[in-house]
Amino acid sequence: MRVMLRAHMDTAASNEGIKSGALPTVIQKFMEKVKPEAAYFGLHEGVRSCWIVFDLQDSSQLPPLLEDMFLNFNAEFEIGPVMNREELAKGLAAMSSSPA
């Protein structure tokens, strides 16, 4: 299932991660594991954030995927299913073809 992960990283913890080199290492390791369809990095609500879209095969993948960011950067996450334009069109078409 395609999901979008949004992570907010604690400023003090991520500052230390930049100084130590841990932040780019953890991000690179995460990217290698999930092979994202898209990934964006910036500020949200005043803190370092990322938005990453990837295929989540099973929810049991989440603990090992997220633990490094929890432990190293006190990250806060939101994860939810998302769809692209074609998938939305398919879903809407299925709704209009089924009886109400």
C-alpha positions as CSV (number, residue, x, y, z in Angstrom):
1,M,0.0,0.0,0.0
2,R,1.3,3.4,-0.9
3,V,1.7,5.6,2.2
4,M,3.0,9.0,3.0
5,L,5.1,9.4,6.1
6,R,5.6,12.9,7.6
7,A,8.3,13.2,10.2
8,H,9.1,16.2,12.5
9,M,12.5,16.0,14.0
10,D,13.4,17.6,17.3
11,T,15.6,20.6,16.6
12,A,18.2,20.0,19.4
13,A,18.4,16.3,18.6
14,S,18.7,16.9,14.8
15,N,21.3,19.6,15.4
16,E,23.4,17.0,17.2
17,G,22.7,14.6,14.3
18,I,24.1,17.1,11.8
19,K,27.2,17.7,13.9
20,S,27.9,14.0,14.4
21,G,27.0,12.9,10.9
22,A,24.1,10.7,12.2
23,L,21.3,12.6,10.4
24,P,22.4,12.0,6.8
25,T,23.4,8.4,7.7
26,V,20.0,7.6,9.2
27,I,18.1,9.3,6.3
28,Q,20.2,7.4,3.7
29,K,19.6,4.1,5.5
30,F,15.9,4.8,5.6
31,M,15.8,5.7,1.9
32,E,17.7,2.5,1.0
33,K,15.1,0.4,2.9
34,V,11.9,2.0,1.6
35,K,13.0,3.0,-1.9
36,P,10.7,5.9,-2.0
37,E,8.5,7.0,-4.9
38,A,9.1,10.6,-3.7
39,A,10.9,12.3,-0.8
40,Y,10.8,16.0,0.2
41,F,12.6,17.8,3.1
42,G,11.9,21.2,4.6
43,L,10.4,23.0,7.5
44,H,6.9,22.4,8.9
45,E,5.6,24.0,12.1
46,G,9.1,25.4,12.6
47,V,11.1,22.2,12.7
48,R,13.0,20.0,10.3
49,S,10.5,17.7,8.5
50,C,10.3,15.2,5.7
51,W,7.5,13.8,3.6
52,I,8.2,10.4,2.1
53,V,6.0,8.4,-0.2
54,F,6.7,4.7,-0.3
55,D,5.1,1.2,-0.6
56,L,4.4,-0.3,2.8
57,Q,4.0,-4.1,2.4
58,D,3.0,-4.8,6.0
59,S,2.5,-2.6,9.0
60,S,5.0,-4.8,10.9
61,Q,7.7,-3.0,8.9
62,L,7.1,0.2,10.8
63,P,8.9,-0.5,14.1
64,P,12.3,-1.3,12.5
65,L,11.9,1.4,9.9
66,L,11.1,4.3,12.3
67,E,13.2,3.4,15.4
68,D,16.4,5.1,14.3
69,M,14.6,8.4,13.8
70,F,12.7,8.0,17.1
71,L,15.9,7.2,19.1
72,N,18.3,9.7,17.4
73,F,16.1,12.7,16.6
74,N,13.0,12.3,18.9
75,A,10.9,12.3,15.7
76,E,7.2,12.5,15.6
77,F,5.4,10.7,12.7
78,E,2.2,10.7,10.8
79,I,1.7,7.9,8.3
80,G,-1.4,7.3,6.2
81,P,-2.4,5.7,2.9
82,V,-2.3,7.9,-0.1
83,M,-3.1,7.4,-3.8
84,N,-2.1,9.0,-7.1
85,R,-4.4,10.5,-9.6
86,E,-5.0,7.2,-11.5
87,E,-5.8,5.4,-8.3
88,L,-8.3,8.1,-7.3
89,A,-10.0,7.9,-10.6
90,K,-10.2,4.1,-10.3
91,G,-11.8,4.4,-6.8
92,L,-14.2,7.1,-7.9
93,A,-15.2,5.1,-11.0
94,A,-15.9,2.0,-8.7
95,M,-18.1,4.2,-6.6
96,S,-20.2,5.5,-9.5
97,S,-20.7,2.0,-11.0
98,S,-21.9,0.4,-7.7
99,P,-25.6,0.8,-6.7
100,A,-26.3,3.3,-4.0
